[in-house]
Amino acid sequence: MTPLRERMIAFMKVRNYSERTIEAYVHWVGVLAKFHRRSPDELDESDLIEFQIWLRESRRASWSGFNQAMCALRFFYGQVIGREEVCPRLTFARRERKLPVVLSAAEVEAMVRAARSLRDLVIVSIFYSCGLRLRELTALRTEDIDSSRMVIHIRRGKGNKDRYVPLSTSLLELLRQYWLDSKPRGYLFPSPRYPGRALDDHTIQRLIARMARAAGIEKRVTPRTLRHTYATHQIEQGVNLRFVQVILGHRSLLTTQRYTQVSNESIGSITNPLDKIKLPAVSFRSR
């Protein structure tokens, strides 16, 4: 490890950045150095612009990946080596405005019935009943299930923040059956091959996709889809938007509000202006 990389990691650890963020930032600075085949502290503004163009046009980075790279470079140049004058050149990409994919209640029920094992049933049920992110689910430990308070403790979620989410009675019953059947220790969903580790992300992504296919769902279903579905269904049931924001762990209420755009109840509650007009009786034929 180079002294410059060690310094960058030390700066992030002092600021209490999560391990995942540290890994991502170091990765992007490494990509920059590999692209130019020079140490990043030797690059000028034109080199950074060339890197940005390559990310967008050749690598075709998504807006989130591109913006994460810019955050990493801004931190490196602004905080690690003190070249804040180049940071304004590291502009962010405009966010893509796509509505989230949401399942119907019938589709969720079909997925639940398609589970091959009790473990898989518990996993899909937690995603749908708690709206967790993938990494939040894999990080769950047995002691995070608080049945006395009927909550689940989410430790170090996005932004390195803890929060609690409600624990439904149905999910608690499933968790009790799962514990009696599997007796997990430490991680709630340990790796079958490495008991001291959590089940890896790709395994969970594959099992969610497999359940969706088995349920006959043609949409692309991921753990994030179930998170979107949870939020949308809560809003459709009249749950306060601020409450949904807290459960999901959103920093801004604006992020949560996008689910109102795909809520059937929100769309269906809008009165169409045509309905306020008395239309004449149809007494003619279409040509």
ChimeraX attribute file (.defattr): number of C-alpha atoms within 10 A of each C-alpha:
attribute: neighborCount
match mode: 1-to-1
recipient: residues
	/A:1	5
	/A:2	6
	/A:3	8
	/A:4	15
	/A:5	15
	/A:6	11
	/A:7	14
	/A:8	19
	/A:9	20
	/A:10	14
	/A:11	17
	/A:12	19
	/A:13	13
	/A:14	8
	/A:15	9
	/A:16	11
	/A:17	15
	/A:18	16
	/A:19	13
	/A:20	11
	/A:21	16
	/A:22	18
	/A:23	12
	/A:24	17
	/A:25	24
	/A:26	18
	/A:27	14
	/A:28	19
	/A:29	22
	/A:30	15
	/A:31	15
	/A:32	21
	/A:33	17
	/A:34	12
	/A:35	14
	/A:36	15
	/A:37	10
	/A:38	11
	/A:39	13
	/A:40	22
	/A:41	13
	/A:42	9
	/A:43	13
	/A:44	10
	/A:45	13
	/A:46	10
	/A:47	14
	/A:48	20
	/A:49	14
	/A:50	12
	/A:51	17
	/A:52	23
	/A:53	12
	/A:54	14
	/A:55	17
	/A:56	15
	/A:57	9
	/A:58	10
	/A:59	11
	/A:60	12
	/A:61	15
	/A:62	14
	/A:63	15
	/A:64	14
	/A:65	16
	/A:66	21
	/A:67	18
	/A:68	18
	/A:69	25
	/A:70	23
	/A:71	18
	/A:72	21
	/A:73	23
	/A:74	21
	/A:75	21
	/A:76	27
	/A:77	18
	/A:78	15
	/A:79	14
	/A:80	20
	/A:81	14
	/A:82	11
	/A:83	14
	/A:84	15
	/A:85	10
	/A:86	15
	/A:87	18
	/A:88	9
	/A:89	15
	/A:90	18
	/A:91	14
	/A:92	16
	/A:93	16
	/A:94	10
	/A:95	10
	/A:96	9
	/A:97	7
	/A:98	7
	/A:99	11
	/A:100	16
	/A:101	16
	/A:102	24
	/A:103	19
	/A:104	12
	/A:105	12
	/A:106	9
	/A:107	15
	/A:108	21
	/A:109	13
	/A:110	17
	/A:111	23
	/A:112	20
	/A:113	13
	/A:114	19
	/A:115	21
	/A:116	13
	/A:117	10
	/A:118	14
	/A:119	19
	/A:120	19
	/A:121	21
	/A:122	21
	/A:123	22
	/A:124	20
	/A:125	21
	/A:126	21
	/A:127	22
	/A:128	22
	/A:129	20
	/A:130	23
	/A:131	25
	/A:132	24
	/A:133	18
	/A:134	18
	/A:135	15
	/A:136	16
	/A:137	24
	/A:138	21
	/A:139	21
	/A:140	20
	/A:141	20
	/A:142	16
	/A:143	13
	/A:144	16
	/A:145	18
	/A:146	15
	/A:147	13
	/A:148	6
	/A:149	9
	/A:150	15
	/A:151	18
	/A:152	21
	/A:153	19
	/A:154	21
	/A:155	16
	/A:156	14
	/A:157	18
	/A:158	17
	/A:159	12
	/A:160	13
	/A:161	10
	/A:162	12
	/A:163	15
	/A:164	18
	/A:165	19
	/A:166	14
	/A:167	19
	/A:168	16
	/A:169	11
	/A:170	10
	/A:171	16
	/A:172	18
	/A:173	12
	/A:174	18
	/A:175	22
	/A:176	12
	/A:177	15
	/A:178	19
	/A:179	15
	/A:180	10
	/A:181	11
	/A:182	13
	/A:183	12
	/A:184	15
	/A:185	14
	/A:186	16
	/A:187	20
	/A:188	25
	/A:189	24
	/A:190	20
	/A:191	15
	/A:192	10
	/A:193	8
	/A:194	9
	/A:195	14
	/A:196	12
	/A:197	15
	/A:198	19
	/A:199	20
	/A:200	15
	/A:201	13
	/A:202	10
	/A:203	10
	/A:204	19
	/A:205	15
	/A:206	14
	/A:207	18
	/A:208	24
	/A:209	18
	/A:210	18
	/A:211	23
	/A:212	23
	/A:213	16
	/A:214	15
	/A:215	18
	/A:216	13
	/A:217	16
	/A:218	8
	/A:219	13
	/A:220	11
	/A:221	20
	/A:222	19
	/A:223	25
	/A:224	19
	/A:225	21
	/A:226	26
	/A:227	23
	/A:228	25
	/A:229	26
	/A:230	24
	/A:231	28
	/A:232	28
	/A:233	22
	/A:234	17
	/A:235	23
	/A:236	17
	/A:237	10
	/A:238	10
	/A:239	13
	/A:240	10
	/A:241	17
	/A:242	14
	/A:243	14
	/A:244	21
	/A:245	18
	/A:246	16
	/A:247	17
	/A:248	23
	/A:249	22
	/A:250	15
	/A:251	12
	/A:252	11
	/A:253	14
	/A:254	11
	/A:255	10
	/A:256	22
	/A:257	17
	/A:258	17
	/A:259	23
	/A:260	17
	/A:261	13
	/A:262	20
	/A:263	19
	/A:264	14
	/A:265	16
	/A:266	15
	/A:267	12
	/A:268	9
	/A:269	8
	/A:270	8
	/A:271	9
	/A:272	9
	/A:273	7
	/A:274	8
	/A:275	8
	/A:276	8
	/A:277	8
	/A:278	7
	/A:279	8
	/A:280	6
	/A:281	6
	/A:282	6
	/A:283	6
	/A:284	6
	/A:285	5
	/A:286	4
	/A:287	3
